[in-house]
Amino acid sequence: MLILAVATIYFLGFHANEVLFSYLEHHRGAHWIFLPAGLRLLSILLLGAKGAVGIFLGSLLVTWQLGESSLMGHFIEPLISAGAPMITYYIALRSGLSFNLKNLSAKLLLVLSLAFATTNALLHSLWYASEGIAESFSSSFIVMFVGDLLGTIIVIYIIRLFLVCVPDRKGKYDA
């Protein structure tokens, strides 16, 4: 059920990003602001492999619906979409991030966002350059890095704002 929820949220998030920021698209797959990047990292941090499967399925739906990829691209692009945040997550775990995220500070979250944006932009830009989708690897990488970083920060801070604004229910039923 969680996997289906992640896939659905990712799919809807992609289309919301298209509505809000289509004018900021550099080339197919590279946007100056890309909110689904934040959904990718958040899903992996909260759900691990289940989040990755949900991201893969949601991205698979997007690539098939858009129909702009080669047959191999229909699978490679979702693999990168799910794999880049998983790579970042596993590196973070090996570098001291606790599995339960108890030591996830604002500074560490920023470092994770930077690492994820770098990994995702690198892998996608390599793919897009090899397929001729991007005119240049470097311009594709820069746009994707900025878009993924901004999208991740926006999503994380929207979630944080929501959590701050929701009244604390702790103790409400204590009596």
Residue pairs with C-beta under 8 A, 6 or more apart in sequence:
2 47
2 50
2 51
2 54
3 50
3 53
3 54
3 57
4 54
4 57
5 54
6 39
6 43
6 47
6 50
6 51
6 53
6 54
6 55
6 57
6 58
7 54
7 55
7 57
7 58
7 61
8 58
9 39
9 43
9 54
9 58
10 36
10 39
10 40
10 43
10 54
10 55
10 58
10 59
10 62
11 58
11 61
11 62
13 35
13 36
13 39
14 36
14 58
14 59
14 62
16 35
17 31
17 33
17 34
17 35
17 36
17 151
20 33
20 35
21 31
21 32
21 33
21 34
21 35
24 31
24 32
24 33
24 147
25 31
25 32
26 32
26 139
26 140
26 143
27 128
27 133
27 134
27 135
27 140
27 143
28 66
28 68
28 128
28 133
29 77
29 124
29 128
29 133
29 144
30 124
30 125
30 128
30 134
30 140
30 143
30 144
30 147
31 143
31 144
31 147
31 151
32 143
32 146
32 147
32 150
33 147
33 150
33 151
33 154
34 144
34 147
34 148
34 150
34 151
35 151
35 154
35 155
36 151
37 116
37 117
37 120
37 147
37 148
37 149
37 151
37 152
37 155
38 151
38 152
38 153
38 154
38 155
38 156
39 55
39 155
40 55
40 81
40 82
40 84
40 85
40 116
40 120
41 85
41 88
41 112
41 113
41 116
41 152
41 156
42 51
42 155
42 156
42 159
43 51
43 52
43 54
43 55
43 85
44 51
44 52
44 55
44 85
44 86
44 88
44 89
45 51
45 89
45 101
45 104
45 112
47 54
48 89
49 86
51 85
52 82
52 83
52 85
52 86
53 82
55 78
55 81
55 82
55 85
56 78
56 79
56 81
56 82
57 78
59 77
59 78
59 81
59 82
60 74
60 75
60 78
62 78
63 69
63 73
63 74
63 77
63 78
64 74
69 77
70 131
73 127
73 131
76 127
77 124
77 127
80 120
80 123
80 124
80 127
81 120
83 123
84 116
84 119
84 120
84 123
84 124
85 116
85 119
85 120
87 119
88 112
88 115
88 116
88 119
89 97
89 112
91 115
92 108
92 112
92 115
93 99
96 103
97 103
97 104
97 108
97 112
98 104
104 112
109 156
110 153
113 149
113 152
113 153
113 156
114 149
116 148
116 152
117 144
117 145
117 146
117 148
117 149
117 152
118 145
120 144
120 148
121 140
121 141
121 142
121 144
121 145
121 148
122 141
124 140
124 144
125 134
125 137
125 140
125 141
125 144
126 137
127 133
128 134
128 140
129 136
129 137
129 140
134 140
